[in-house]
Amino acid sequence: MFTGIIESAGRIVQLVREGSNLDLWVESPLVDQLKIDQSLAHNGVCLTVVGIEGATHRVTAVAETLQKTNLDDLKNGDWVNLERALRVGDRLDGHFVQGHVDAVGLCVERQELEGSWLFRFTYPSSFRKLLVEKGSICVNGVSLTAFACNDNVFTVTIIPYTYNHTNFHKLQPGHRVNLEFDMLGKYILRSMEKA
């Protein structure tokens, strides 16, 4: 379980194919706080730390994960947003995030405003019921508030701190992003459909 509050950005230093899996070696300031078998979100995808070497850690993404996320788009030198799992008793500053990506969205607009940045994304219309005006959405692991939600498009604005401390400063129109819709909304919708 995560909160969508990014702790650090990490840089991809090596990508290795092992059959249908992809091993990612990531360099980050968090490495000294990691241990083998720990859950760590990478662009909002919960992955298990399977190796630590120097200033890097290694995780493995299986074929199912690669098909449902943007991790297969990564190249050496790319930046990923990192968050360690929530500890019981921690403050919940974002919203409940499972690290289970629901869909891949597409950045269709980036606009610099006076002191913030606006990003607009498209997403598969089959998820339309899960996104509400002023509701929570997780984009590349970042807990954000969606607005201007129309059909299969939503908008977020990014404050300077988030822009500078996540990979949003690299995000451009045409880039794919990982989306996780609000977990509480998913359960409410499911219970209403069953009633």
FENMOQUI-V759914 format. One record per backbone hydrogen bond with DSSP energy under -0.5 kcal/mol. NH is the residue of the N-H (numbers start at 1). CO is the residue of the C=O. E is the energy in kcal/mol with one decimal. If there is no record, write none. Layout:
nh: {NH NH}
co: {CO CO}
e: {E E}
//
This chain:
nh: {2 6 7 8 10 11 12 13 14 16 18 21 22 23 24 25 26 26 27 28 31 33 34 37 38 40 41 42 43 43 45 46 46 47 47 49 50 51 53 56 57 58 59 60 61 62 66 67 68 69 73 74 77 78 80 82 83 85 86 90 93 95 97 101 102 103 105 106 107 108 109 111 113 113 115 117 118 119 120 121 122 123 127 128 130 131 132 134 135 137 138 139 139 140 140 141 142 143 143 144 146 146 147 150 150 153 154 155 156 158 160 163 164 165 166 169 169 170 171 171 174 175 177 179 180 182 183 186 187 188 189 190 191 192 193 194 195}
co: {97 4 82 82 80 27 78 25 25 23 21 18 61 16 59 14 24 57 11 55 28 30 31 49 35 47 83 45 41 81 42 44 99 40 45 38 58 58 56 53 26 51 24 48 22 60 62 63 64 65 70 71 12 75 10 8 41 39 1 87 91 3 2 99 179 179 177 122 175 120 120 118 111 116 113 158 111 156 109 154 106 152 124 125 127 128 130 146 132 144 180 137 142 138 178 43 139 4 141 137 135 144 155 148 153 150 121 147 119 117 115 159 160 161 162 163 166 167 167 168 107 172 105 103 138 136 96 182 183 184 185 186 187 188 189 190 191}
e: {-3.8 -0.8 -2.3 -1.5 -3.0 -2.7 -3.1 -2.8 -1.3 -2.4 -2.1 -2.0 -2.5 -3.4 -2.8 -2.9 -0.6 -2.9 -2.8 -1.5 -1.2 -2.6 -1.3 -3.3 -1.4 -2.6 -2.9 -2.4 -0.5 -2.7 -1.6 -0.6 -2.6 -2.1 -0.5 -2.8 -3.0 -1.2 -2.7 -2.1 -2.2 -3.0 -1.9 -0.6 -2.8 -0.5 -2.3 -2.1 -1.3 -0.8 -1.7 -1.3 -3.3 -2.3 -2.9 -3.0 -1.4 -1.0 -3.4 -2.5 -0.9 -2.1 -2.4 -0.7 -2.3 -1.8 -2.8 -1.9 -2.8 -3.0 -1.4 -2.7 -0.6 -3.0 -1.6 -1.8 -3.0 -2.7 -2.2 -2.8 -2.3 -2.0 -2.1 -1.8 -2.0 -1.4 -0.5 -2.5 -2.3 -2.3 -2.1 -0.6 -2.3 -0.5 -2.9 -0.6 -2.0 -3.0 -0.5 -2.8 -2.7 -0.5 -2.3 -0.8 -2.3 -2.5 -2.2 -2.5 -2.4 -3.0 -0.6 -2.6 -2.5 -1.8 -0.8 -0.8 -0.8 -1.4 -0.6 -0.8 -3.2 -2.2 -2.3 -2.8 -2.0 -0.8 -0.7 -1.8 -2.0 -2.3 -2.6 -2.2 -2.3 -2.2 -2.1 -1.6 -1.1}
//
